[in-house]
Protein backbone atom coordinates (compact mmCIF):
# COMPACT_ATOMS: atom_id res chain seq x y z
CA UNK A 1 0.00 0.00 0.00
CA UNK A 2 3.00 2.30 0.38
CA UNK A 3 3.48 4.80 -2.46
CA UNK A 4 5.20 8.12 -2.91
CA UNK A 5 1.90 9.86 -2.18
CA UNK A 6 1.23 7.95 1.03
CA UNK A 7 4.72 8.71 2.28
CA UNK A 8 4.49 12.42 1.45
CA UNK A 9 1.04 12.68 3.04
CA UNK A 10 1.82 10.46 6.02
CA UNK A 11 -1.14 8.13 5.40
CA UNK A 12 -1.44 4.35 5.27
CA UNK A 13 -3.56 3.83 2.15
CA UNK A 14 -3.38 5.46 -1.30
CA UNK A 15 -6.95 6.71 -0.86
CA UNK A 16 -7.96 10.38 -0.76
CA UNK A 17 -11.45 11.53 0.12
CA UNK A 18 -12.52 14.17 -2.36
CA UNK A 19 -13.38 17.48 -0.66
CA UNK A 20 -17.00 18.60 -0.98
CA UNK A 21 -17.89 22.26 -1.02
CA UNK A 22 -21.29 23.81 -0.57
CA UNK A 23 -21.77 22.52 2.95
CA UNK A 24 -21.54 18.83 1.98
CA UNK A 25 -18.36 18.16 3.99
CA UNK A 26 -18.33 17.29 7.69
CA UNK A 27 -15.50 17.05 10.22
CA UNK A 28 -16.83 13.60 11.15
CA UNK A 29 -16.39 12.31 7.60
CA UNK A 30 -12.88 13.72 7.19
CA UNK A 31 -11.83 12.25 10.53
CA UNK A 32 -13.39 8.85 9.82
CA UNK A 33 -11.52 8.51 6.53
CA UNK A 34 -8.30 9.52 8.28
CA UNK A 35 -8.86 7.00 11.07
CA UNK A 36 -9.27 4.25 8.47
CA UNK A 37 -5.95 5.06 6.82
CA UNK A 38 -6.88 7.46 4.03
CA UNK A 39 -6.66 11.24 3.73
CA UNK A 40 -9.89 12.85 4.88
CA UNK A 41 -10.79 16.21 3.37
CA UNK A 42 -13.05 19.14 4.21
CA UNK A 43 -14.26 21.55 1.53
CA UNK A 44 -13.98 24.95 3.21
CA UNK A 45 -14.46 27.43 0.37
CA UNK A 46 -17.71 28.74 1.90
CA UNK A 47 -16.29 28.91 5.44
CA UNK A 48 -15.58 32.34 6.92
CA UNK A 49 -11.89 33.01 7.65
CA UNK A 50 -12.51 33.33 11.37
CA UNK A 51 -14.23 29.92 11.40
CA UNK A 52 -11.50 27.92 9.66
CA UNK A 53 -9.53 27.33 12.83
CA UNK A 54 -12.66 25.87 14.41
CA UNK A 55 -13.12 23.46 11.52
CA UNK A 56 -9.54 22.25 11.83
CA UNK A 57 -9.92 21.92 15.60
CA UNK A 58 -13.13 19.92 15.18
CA UNK A 59 -11.36 17.42 12.93
CA UNK A 60 -8.36 17.24 15.28
CA UNK A 61 -10.69 16.42 18.18
CA UNK A 62 -11.72 13.30 16.25
CA UNK A 63 -8.37 12.15 14.85
CA UNK A 64 -4.65 12.70 15.22
CA UNK A 65 -4.03 11.55 11.65
CA UNK A 66 -3.48 13.74 8.57
CA UNK A 67 -6.37 15.54 6.90
CA UNK A 68 -6.83 18.26 4.29
CA UNK A 69 -8.67 21.56 4.17
CA UNK A 70 -9.69 22.62 0.67
CA UNK A 71 -10.21 26.13 -0.76
CA UNK A 72 -11.07 27.61 -4.15
CA UNK A 73 -8.30 29.91 -5.39
CA UNK A 74 -10.65 31.64 -7.82
CA UNK A 75 -13.92 32.02 -5.93
CA UNK A 76 -15.88 34.40 -8.16
CA UNK A 77 -16.27 34.91 -11.90
CA UNK A 78 -16.27 38.32 -13.62
CA UNK A 79 -19.25 40.25 -12.33
CA UNK A 80 -19.90 37.66 -9.64
CA UNK A 81 -18.57 39.69 -6.72
CA UNK A 82 -21.66 41.93 -6.77
CA UNK A 83 -24.86 42.35 -8.74
CA UNK A 84 -27.36 45.17 -9.03
CA UNK A 85 -31.02 45.05 -8.12
CA UNK A 86 -31.85 45.21 -11.82
CA UNK A 87 -29.71 42.13 -12.52
CA UNK A 88 -31.40 40.25 -9.69
CA UNK A 89 -34.83 41.29 -10.95
CA UNK A 90 -34.07 39.99 -14.46
CA UNK A 91 -32.80 36.66 -13.12
CA UNK A 92 -35.68 36.27 -10.68
CA UNK A 93 -38.22 36.79 -13.44
CA UNK A 94 -37.01 33.51 -14.96
CA UNK A 95 -36.94 31.47 -11.74
CA UNK A 96 -40.01 32.97 -10.08
CA UNK A 97 -42.27 30.00 -11.00
CA UNK A 98 -39.98 27.66 -9.03
CA UNK A 99 -39.96 29.98 -6.03
CA UNK A 100 -43.74 30.25 -6.19
CA UNK A 101 -44.07 26.46 -6.46
CA UNK A 102 -42.12 25.99 -3.23
CA UNK A 103 -43.63 28.99 -1.46
CA UNK A 104 -40.34 30.87 -1.24
CA UNK A 105 -40.33 34.67 -1.29
CA UNK A 106 -38.12 36.71 -3.59
CA UNK A 107 -34.74 37.16 -1.89
CA UNK A 108 -33.13 40.48 -1.15
CA UNK A 109 -29.64 41.25 -2.34
CA UNK A 110 -27.14 39.60 0.01
CA UNK A 111 -25.00 41.71 2.30
CA UNK A 112 -21.96 39.51 1.63
CA UNK A 113 -20.79 37.98 -1.62
CA UNK A 114 -18.58 35.25 -0.22
CA UNK A 115 -15.10 35.55 1.29
CA UNK A 116 -11.76 36.61 -0.16
CA UNK A 117 -9.48 33.66 -0.87
CA UNK A 118 -6.55 35.69 0.47
CA UNK A 119 -8.27 36.07 3.85
CA UNK A 120 -9.30 32.41 3.95
CA UNK A 121 -5.86 31.08 3.09
CA UNK A 122 -4.22 33.32 5.69
CA UNK A 123 -6.50 31.78 8.31
CA UNK A 124 -5.89 28.29 6.92
CA UNK A 125 -2.12 28.65 7.17
CA UNK A 126 -2.53 29.86 10.74
CA UNK A 127 -4.66 26.78 11.50
CA UNK A 128 -1.89 24.66 9.94
CA UNK A 129 -3.77 21.59 8.72
CA UNK A 130 -1.42 18.78 7.64
CA UNK A 131 -2.57 19.24 4.03
CA UNK A 132 -3.89 22.21 2.05
CA UNK A 133 -5.67 21.19 -1.15
CA UNK A 134 -7.04 23.69 -3.63
CA UNK A 135 -8.90 23.96 -6.92
CA UNK A 136 -9.59 26.58 -9.58
CA UNK A 137 -6.06 27.89 -9.83
CA UNK A 138 -2.66 28.12 -8.16
CA UNK A 139 -1.99 30.17 -5.01
CA UNK A 140 0.62 32.90 -5.15
CA UNK A 141 4.26 31.85 -4.61
CA UNK A 142 4.30 33.53 -1.18
CA UNK A 143 1.37 31.36 -0.08
CA UNK A 144 3.02 28.15 -1.26
CA UNK A 145 6.25 29.22 0.45
CA UNK A 146 4.38 29.89 3.70
CA UNK A 147 2.81 26.43 3.53
CA UNK A 148 6.21 24.84 3.00
CA UNK A 149 7.64 26.77 5.93
CA UNK A 150 4.81 25.57 8.18
CA UNK A 151 5.15 21.97 6.97
CA UNK A 152 1.76 22.01 5.20
CA UNK A 153 1.68 19.67 2.19
CA UNK A 154 -0.02 21.20 -0.86
CA UNK A 155 -2.28 19.47 -3.41
CA UNK A 156 -3.56 21.19 -6.55
CA UNK A 157 -6.15 20.03 -9.08
CA UNK A 158 -5.62 19.81 -12.83
CA UNK A 159 -8.11 19.08 -15.60
CA UNK A 160 -5.55 19.25 -18.41
CA UNK A 161 -1.91 18.46 -19.06
CA UNK A 162 -1.14 22.19 -19.22
CA UNK A 163 -2.64 22.71 -15.77
CA UNK A 164 -0.66 19.76 -14.41
CA UNK A 165 2.57 21.25 -15.72
CA UNK A 166 1.71 24.66 -14.29
CA UNK A 167 1.07 23.18 -10.84
CA UNK A 168 4.35 21.25 -10.92
CA UNK A 169 6.32 24.29 -12.07
CA UNK A 170 4.81 26.33 -9.21
CA UNK A 171 6.16 23.84 -6.68
CA UNK A 172 2.88 22.23 -5.60
CA UNK A 173 3.48 19.02 -3.65
CA UNK A 174 0.99 16.67 -5.32
CA UNK A 175 -1.34 16.97 -8.30
CA UNK A 176 -4.89 15.65 -8.61
CA UNK A 177 -5.52 14.74 -12.25
CA UNK A 178 -9.29 14.95 -12.39
CA UNK A 179 -11.03 13.44 -15.37
CA UNK A 180 -14.35 14.53 -16.82
CA UNK A 181 -16.15 11.56 -15.20
CA UNK A 182 -15.86 13.21 -11.79
CA UNK A 183 -18.91 14.49 -9.93
CA UNK A 184 -19.21 18.10 -8.84
CA UNK A 185 -17.37 21.09 -10.27
CA UNK A 186 -14.78 20.97 -13.03
CA UNK A 187 -11.93 22.98 -11.44
CA UNK A 188 -10.36 24.19 -14.70
CA UNK A 189 -8.29 27.37 -14.60
CA UNK A 190 -6.23 27.72 -17.78
CA UNK A 191 -9.03 27.14 -20.27
CA UNK A 192 -12.83 27.01 -20.16
CA UNK A 193 -14.10 23.93 -18.38
CA UNK A 194 -15.98 22.88 -21.53
CA UNK A 195 -12.60 22.69 -23.30
CA UNK A 196 -11.00 20.66 -20.48
CA UNK A 197 -13.00 17.44 -20.49
CA UNK A 198 -10.32 14.81 -20.98
CA UNK A 199 -11.25 11.52 -19.32
CA UNK A 200 -9.33 10.03 -16.42
CA UNK A 201 -7.91 7.18 -18.50
CA UNK A 202 -6.20 9.62 -20.87
CA UNK A 203 -5.40 12.45 -18.45
CA UNK A 204 -3.66 10.60 -15.62
CA UNK A 205 -0.80 8.98 -17.60
CA UNK A 206 -0.18 12.12 -19.62
CA UNK A 207 0.27 14.22 -16.50
CA UNK A 208 2.21 11.46 -14.71
CA UNK A 209 4.65 11.28 -17.63
CA UNK A 210 5.28 15.02 -17.57
CA UNK A 211 5.75 15.84 -13.88
CA UNK A 212 8.01 14.52 -11.15
CA UNK A 213 5.65 15.07 -8.21
CA UNK A 214 3.14 12.38 -7.17
CA UNK A 215 -0.10 12.29 -9.15
CA UNK A 216 -3.49 11.48 -7.62
CA UNK A 217 -6.09 10.13 -10.05
CA UNK A 218 -9.68 11.34 -9.73
CA UNK A 219 -12.86 10.98 -11.73
CA UNK A 220 -15.04 7.90 -11.98
CA UNK A 221 -13.23 5.99 -9.21
CA UNK A 222 -15.49 4.44 -6.56
CA UNK A 223 -13.98 1.01 -5.88
CA UNK A 224 -10.73 -0.95 -5.71
CA UNK A 225 -10.81 -1.71 -9.42
CA UNK A 226 -10.63 2.01 -10.12
CA UNK A 227 -7.77 2.45 -7.67
CA UNK A 228 -5.81 -0.39 -9.24
CA UNK A 229 -6.42 1.08 -12.70
CA UNK A 230 -5.23 4.48 -11.49
CA UNK A 231 -2.04 2.94 -10.14
CA UNK A 232 -1.46 1.15 -13.45
CA UNK A 233 -1.80 4.50 -15.24
CA UNK A 234 0.98 6.02 -13.17
CA UNK A 235 -0.96 7.56 -10.29
CA UNK A 236 0.44 7.29 -6.79
CA UNK A 237 -3.01 7.42 -5.16
CA UNK A 238 -6.68 7.77 -6.05
CA UNK A 239 -9.23 10.35 -4.97
CA UNK A 240 -12.80 9.15 -4.40
CA UNK A 241 -15.53 11.74 -4.12
CA UNK A 242 -18.97 10.29 -4.82
CA UNK A 243 -18.19 7.07 -2.94
CA UNK A 244 -17.70 9.09 0.26
CA UNK A 245 -20.50 11.55 -0.53
CA UNK A 246 -22.85 8.54 -0.51
CA UNK A 247 -21.93 7.59 3.07
CA UNK A 248 -23.96 8.55 6.11
CA UNK A 249 -21.27 10.90 7.44
CA UNK A 250 -21.46 13.32 4.51
CA UNK A 251 -23.81 16.27 4.70
CA UNK A 252 -25.61 15.31 1.51
CA UNK A 253 -29.35 15.08 2.11
CA UNK A 254 -30.81 11.61 2.67
CA UNK A 255 -32.70 11.92 -0.62
CA UNK A 256 -29.49 12.81 -2.47
CA UNK A 257 -27.70 9.81 -1.00
CA UNK A 258 -30.57 7.50 -1.92
CA UNK A 259 -30.55 8.75 -5.51
CA UNK A 260 -26.85 7.91 -5.79
CA UNK A 261 -27.84 4.27 -5.27
CA UNK A 262 -30.81 4.46 -7.65
CA UNK A 263 -31.23 3.95 -11.35
CA UNK A 264 -31.36 7.72 -11.84
CA UNK A 265 -27.62 7.87 -11.14
CA UNK A 266 -27.05 6.22 -14.51
CA UNK A 267 -27.78 9.57 -16.13
CA UNK A 268 -25.51 12.47 -15.19
CA UNK A 269 -25.03 15.77 -16.98
CA UNK A 270 -22.57 18.64 -16.99
CA UNK A 271 -24.31 21.93 -16.31
CA UNK A 272 -23.64 25.52 -15.28
CA UNK A 273 -27.27 26.10 -14.35
CA UNK A 274 -26.91 25.50 -10.61
CA UNK A 275 -23.88 27.60 -9.72
CA UNK A 276 -22.63 29.35 -12.84
CA UNK A 277 -19.67 26.97 -13.06
CA UNK A 278 -19.61 23.67 -14.91
CA UNK A 279 -20.40 20.72 -12.67
CA UNK A 280 -21.59 17.11 -13.02
CA UNK A 281 -24.69 15.86 -11.29
CA UNK A 282 -27.69 13.61 -11.71
CA UNK A 283 -30.05 14.89 -14.38
CA UNK A 284 -33.27 16.35 -13.01
CA UNK A 285 -36.00 18.79 -13.91
CA UNK A 286 -33.81 21.82 -13.24
CA UNK A 287 -31.02 20.67 -15.58
CA UNK A 288 -33.57 19.93 -18.31
CA UNK A 289 -35.44 23.22 -18.06
CA UNK A 290 -32.55 25.60 -17.21
CA UNK A 291 -29.62 24.98 -19.51
CA UNK A 292 -27.63 28.16 -18.83
CA UNK A 293 -26.86 30.28 -15.76
CA UNK A 294 -28.69 33.54 -15.25
CA UNK A 295 -25.94 35.08 -13.11
CA UNK A 296 -22.16 34.60 -12.77
CA UNK A 297 -20.66 32.47 -10.00
CA UNK A 298 -21.22 32.73 -7.05
CA UNK A 299 -24.40 34.76 -7.50
CA UNK A 300 -26.13 32.00 -9.47
CA UNK A 301 -25.26 29.60 -6.66
CA UNK A 302 -26.60 32.06 -4.07
CA UNK A 303 -29.87 32.51 -5.97
CA UNK A 304 -30.50 28.75 -6.22
CA UNK A 305 -29.51 28.24 -2.58
CA UNK A 306 -32.60 30.23 -1.60
CA UNK A 307 -34.71 27.35 -2.92
CA UNK A 308 -32.76 24.55 -1.30
CA UNK A 309 -34.19 24.52 2.28
CA UNK A 310 -37.79 24.47 1.05
CA UNK A 311 -37.00 21.86 -1.61
CA UNK A 312 -35.33 19.58 0.93
CA UNK A 313 -38.17 20.00 3.38
CA UNK A 314 -40.68 19.06 0.70
CA UNK A 315 -38.59 16.17 -0.64
CA UNK A 316 -38.31 17.86 -4.05
CA UNK A 317 -35.00 16.68 -5.54
CA UNK A 318 -35.75 17.95 -9.04
CA UNK A 319 -34.83 21.53 -8.14
CA UNK A 320 -31.55 21.01 -6.27
CA UNK A 321 -28.04 20.00 -7.30
CA UNK A 322 -27.35 16.27 -7.04
CA UNK A 323 -23.61 16.07 -7.63
CA UNK A 324 -22.54 12.65 -8.82
CA UNK A 325 -19.75 10.83 -10.64
CA UNK A 326 -20.49 8.85 -13.78
CA UNK A 327 -19.46 5.78 -11.77
CA UNK A 328 -22.22 6.12 -9.14
CA UNK A 329 -24.02 2.98 -10.40
CA UNK A 330 -21.05 1.01 -9.01
CA UNK A 331 -21.63 2.22 -5.44
CA UNK A 332 -22.22 -0.50 -2.85
CA UNK A 333 -21.38 0.93 0.59
CA UNK A 334 -23.23 3.44 2.77
CA UNK A 335 -20.77 3.85 5.67
CA UNK A 336 -17.12 4.81 5.83
CA UNK A 337 -16.05 1.64 7.74
CA UNK A 338 -17.78 -0.60 5.18
CA UNK A 339 -16.32 1.31 2.22
CA UNK A 340 -12.79 1.45 3.59
CA UNK A 341 -12.90 -2.21 4.62
CA UNK A 342 -13.99 -3.24 1.12
CA UNK A 343 -11.34 -1.07 -0.55
CA UNK A 344 -8.61 -2.40 1.72
CA UNK A 345 -9.63 -6.04 1.28
CA UNK A 346 -9.91 -5.76 -2.50
CA UNK A 347 -6.61 -3.93 -2.84
N, C-alpha and C positions, 0 to 999 in steps of 0.2 A: 504493500500500500504506500510505501515511501516514494515520493517523487520530489523533484525540485520545488514544486509549489508547496507541498506539505511541509517541507523543511523551512522554506522562507516564511511561511505563515505560522509555523509552530502548531500544526494540527496533525491528527492521526490519519485521516482519510482524505483522498483527493476529491472531496465533495464540498461545494460551496452552495449555500442557500442564497438564491437570488434575492436582492433587496426589493421590497414593495413600497412604492410611494403611496400617496393619497390616503394615508391612514390605514393601510392594509397590514402593515408590519406590527409586531408586538414584541416587547422585551422577552416575554415567555417563549416565543418561538425561536428567536435568535439564541437564547440561552440553551434551549433544549437541543438544538442542532449542535451547538458547541459541546454540550455534555456528551453527546453521542459521537464525537470525534470529527465532525465537520466544522466549517466556518459559518457560524450564524451571522445574519446581516439584518440591519434595521434601516429602512428607507426614511431618511430624516429631512427630505427637501421641503416639507411643509412645516417643520418644527421651528419655533422661534429660537433665535440665538441663545436667549437666556434660559431656554428649556433643554438645550442639548446636553448639558452636564447631567441633568436629572435622568435623561434617557440612558446615558452611559452608566450612571450609577445603578439604575434599575436592572440593567443587564448584569452588571458586576455583582449585584446582590444574589443573583441566581446561578452564576458560574464564574470560575476563576480562569476559564479557558478563553482563547482568542475569539474575538468577534469583530464585525465591521460596522461602521456607520457610513451611510451613503448619502451624498448630496448631488444636486444638479448644478454643474458649473454655469451653464446658460439656463436661467430660470424664468426668462420671459422673451417673447418674440417681439419684433418691431411693432410698436403701438400697444403692446400688451401690458405695459407698466401703468397705464391709466387710460380710461375711456371717458367720453363725454356723455351727458344725459341723452343727447340726440342719438349717439351710437347705441346706447343701451335700449332706447325706445325702438329703434329699427330692428334690433335683434329680437327684442321681446315680442314684437308683432308676429314674428314667425313662430315662436315657441309658445305663445299664449295659450293655444288650444290644449297643450300638454299640462300647463300649469292649472288651467281651469278644470281639466279632467281629474287632477289629483287634489283640487281644492287649495292650491298654493297661491298666495298673493304675489303680485309683482314685486321683485326685490328692489331695494334702494341701492344706489351706488355704494360699494364698500369703502370703508375708511382706509383699509390697508390693501395693498396689491401684492401681497407676498413679502418675502424677506430678501435682503441683499445676500448673494452668495458670499461676498467678502466678509460680512458680519457673521454669517453662519460658520464659515470655515475657521474664522478666528476663534470662535467658541469651541468648535470641534477640536482644534489643535490643543486648546487649553484643557479639554476633557481627556485628551490623549487616549483614544481607543487604540487597541492593538493594530487595527487596520482601518484605513480611510479609502473607501471605494467611491468612484464618481462616474457620472455619465454626462453626455452632452457637452463635451469639450475637455480641455486640459487646463488645470490650474496654473497660475503664474509661477515662474521659476522660484520666486521667494517663498511661495506656499509649499512647493515640493521640498525645498531646502529645509524649511521649518519642520516638516514632517520627518525628514531624514534625521534631523538633529534630535527630535524627540523620540526617535525609534519607532515611528508610526509607518507601517508598510502601506504602500499605495497601490491601488488597482484601478486601472482605467478601462473604459469600454470602447470597442471599435466595431464598426459595422462594415468596414472596407479595409483593404490592404493599406491604402494610403493613411487611414486613421491609425492603424496598427503601427506603421512606421513612425508616424508623428508622436505617438505615445512613447515608443521606445527611445526616440531621439531626445525627448524631453526628460528622460530619466525616470519614468514611471516603473514601479517595481514588478508588476504583473499586468498582463493584458487579457481582458475578456473579449474573445472573438465571438460576437453574438450574431448568429444567423437569422434569416428572415422568418424562420419557424417559431421564434420566441414569442411568448405572450407579452402583453403590455407594450410600453413605448419603444420605438426604434430610436436609440440614442445617437443618431448620426450628427456629425458636427462639421465635416468638411464639404459635404454635398447634401442636397435635399434627400430626405429619408426615402422618397420614392425612387431615387437613383442609387440607393444603397441597400439593395435587397438580395444580396448574395446569400445562398443557403449555407448552413453550417458545414456540410460535407465539403464544399468548395472553399469556404472562407478560412477554416481552421488551419489546414496544411499550408495555405499560401502565406498566412501571417506567421505561422511557426517556422517556415523556411526563411523568413526575412528578418526575424528579430532574434536576439540572444536571451531575452528575458522569458520567464515561464509564461505559457499561454494557457488560459482557461477557456474551454469550449462551452458555449451556451446556445440554446435554441433547439427545441424539440427533443430535449433529453429529460426523461422522467424515470428511467430505470437503469439497471446495471448494464444492459445491452448498450444503451446510449453512452454510458461512461466508458465501457470498453472500446467502443467505436471511436470516441473522442481521443482516447489514449493512442489508438492505432494511427490516428491522423496527425499525431504530434503534440497533442495537448497534454499538459502536466496535471490537469484537474478538470472537473466538469462543474458547471453551475446549473442547478436545477431551480426553476422558479415555480412553475405551475404545480409541480409535485408537492411542494411545501405550502403553496397557497391553498391547496385542497385539504390540508390537515386542520384539525380542530383548534390549533393554537394560532392560526392566522386570524386576522380581523376581517376577512371576507365574510359577507353575510351567509347565514345558513343556506339560503336559496342559491346563492352564487356557488357555494361549495357543492351542493347537490347537482347543479347543472353541469359542473365539471365531470361528474360521473354519469351523465345522461347522454342519450343519443344526440342531443343538440350540440354537444361539444365537437361533433364531427365536422361542423361547419363554422369556421372562424373567418373573420374578415379584417383587413387593415382599413382603418378609418381615422380621419381627423375630427369627426363630428362630435366627439365627446369632450375633447380638451383643446383642440386646435393643433395638436401634434399627432403624428401618425402612430397608431397603436393597434395591436392585434387583440381581438376579443371575440366572444361568441356572437354570431349574428343574431340580431333581434329587431324589433320593430323600429327602434330609433335608427339603427344603422341602415335600414332599408329606406326609411322616409327622409332622413337627413344625411345627405351624402357629402356635405361640405360644412366647415365651421362658419359661424356667423361673426365670431370675434377672434382675435389673436390669443395665443396662449399667454398668460393663464386665465384671461378673462372668460374665454369659452368654458374652461373647466369650472370657474367660479359660478357662471350662470347655470350650468347643468347641476352643480352641487346643491342648488336651492331646491331641486326636485327630489334629490336622493332620499332624505329622511321620510318624506311622505310616501315615496314609491316603496321603500323597504317596509314601512309599516303596513302598507296595503298588499304586500307580496307581489308587486308589479315589477318583474324583472325585465320587461321589454323597454323600459325607459332609463335604465342605468347601465354603466359600463360593466362588462363581464369578461375581464381580461383572461386570456387563455392561450396556451401554446397549441400548435397544431397537433401535438402528441398527446393531448388530454385523453383521448379514447384509450390510452394505454394505462391510465391511472388505476391503481388497485388498493392503495393504502390511505387511511383517513387519520392516522396519528403519526407523530414524529417517531416514536419508538418502533412502530411496525414498519414504517418506511425505511428507517436507517438499518433496522435488523435485516430487512430483505435485501437492501443494497449491499450490505456488508457480506451476507451469506453468499449472494450471487457473484460478488466480485472475487 
